[in-house]
Structure formats: structure tokens, C-alpha cells
């Protein structure tokens, strides 16, 4: 986990991205209602952040509700 965060920080430095926050959530993504995930989406909705930088995007969600929210925000 720590190596993934280090690599994403290095990537953000190379590309000029600013990291608004680092979220590590151990709760399964199979069920909707994860507190940290919902806060992340709320931060994007309010403009506090404007994107998601993830090691493996398929790990962001494993349920249709959360996946739908991400897809809707991308549109």
C-alpha cells in the first residue's frame, strides 16, 4: 500500500497534479455506503477536489450504485 501511494505521489509530481487528499479505505467496495468514498465524491461535487487518482480504478467500486456515481461525474 505504501509503495502505491509513493508511486502515485511521484506521478502527480511529474504531471503537475496536486493531491487534495489521500484516502485509504479498507471496507469492501462490493456494498455502497462507504464513508470515505462518499466523502471523496462530495469533495469533488463541491469543488474541493476535481478528480480521482487511483492505483487500480477497478478497486474504486464493485457495486453498481457507486460505479454509477463515478460514471455520472465523468459525464
C-alpha positions as CSV (number, residue, x, y, z in Angstrom):
1,X,0.0,0.0,0.0
2,X,2.7,2.5,0.9
3,X,4.6,1.8,-2.3
4,X,1.5,2.6,-4.3
5,X,1.0,5.9,-2.5
6,X,4.6,6.8,-3.1
7,X,4.4,6.0,-6.8
8,X,1.1,8.0,-7.2
9,X,2.7,11.0,-5.4
10,X,5.7,10.7,-7.8
11,X,3.3,10.5,-10.8
12,X,1.4,13.6,-9.6
13,X,4.7,15.5,-9.3
14,X,5.8,14.5,-12.8
15,X,2.4,15.5,-14.3
16,X,1.8,18.7,-12.2
17,X,-1.3,17.3,-10.4
18,X,-2.0,18.5,-6.9
19,X,-3.2,15.9,-4.5
20,X,-6.1,17.2,-2.4
21,X,-6.0,14.2,0.0
22,X,-5.1,10.6,0.3
23,X,-7.9,8.2,1.1
24,X,-7.2,4.6,2.2
25,X,-10.3,2.6,2.8
26,X,-10.3,-1.0,4.0
27,X,-14.0,-1.5,3.7
28,X,-15.1,-3.7,0.8
29,X,-16.2,-1.9,-2.3
30,X,-18.9,-4.5,-3.0
31,X,-21.5,-2.7,-1.0
32,X,-22.5,1.0,-1.3
33,X,-22.3,3.4,1.7
34,X,-18.6,3.6,2.4
35,X,-18.0,6.8,4.4
36,X,-14.6,7.7,2.9
37,X,-15.8,7.0,-0.7
38,X,-18.9,9.2,-0.2
39,X,-16.8,12.0,1.3
40,X,-14.4,11.8,-1.7
41,X,-17.4,12.2,-4.1
42,X,-18.8,15.0,-2.0
43,X,-15.4,16.8,-2.1
44,X,-15.5,16.5,-5.9
45,X,-19.1,17.7,-6.1
46,X,-18.3,20.8,-4.0
47,X,-15.1,21.6,-6.0
48,X,-12.7,20.8,-3.1
49,X,-11.2,18.2,-5.5
50,X,-11.6,17.7,-9.2
51,X,-10.6,14.2,-9.9
52,X,-9.6,10.8,-8.6
53,X,-6.1,9.4,-8.9
54,X,-6.2,5.6,-8.2
55,X,-3.7,2.8,-8.3
56,X,-6.3,0.5,-9.8
57,X,-9.5,2.2,-10.9
58,X,-11.5,-1.1,-10.7
59,X,-10.9,-1.1,-7.0
60,X,-12.9,2.2,-6.5
61,X,-16.2,0.4,-6.8
62,X,-17.5,-3.1,-7.1
63,X,-21.2,-2.2,-7.0
64,X,-23.5,-0.6,-9.5
65,X,-24.5,2.4,-7.3
66,X,-21.0,3.7,-6.6
67,X,-19.9,2.8,-10.1
68,X,-22.8,4.8,-11.5
69,X,-21.9,7.8,-9.4
70,X,-18.4,7.8,-10.7
71,X,-19.6,7.4,-14.3
72,X,-22.2,10.2,-13.8
73,X,-19.5,12.5,-12.5
74,X,-17.3,11.7,-15.5
75,X,-20.1,12.7,-17.9
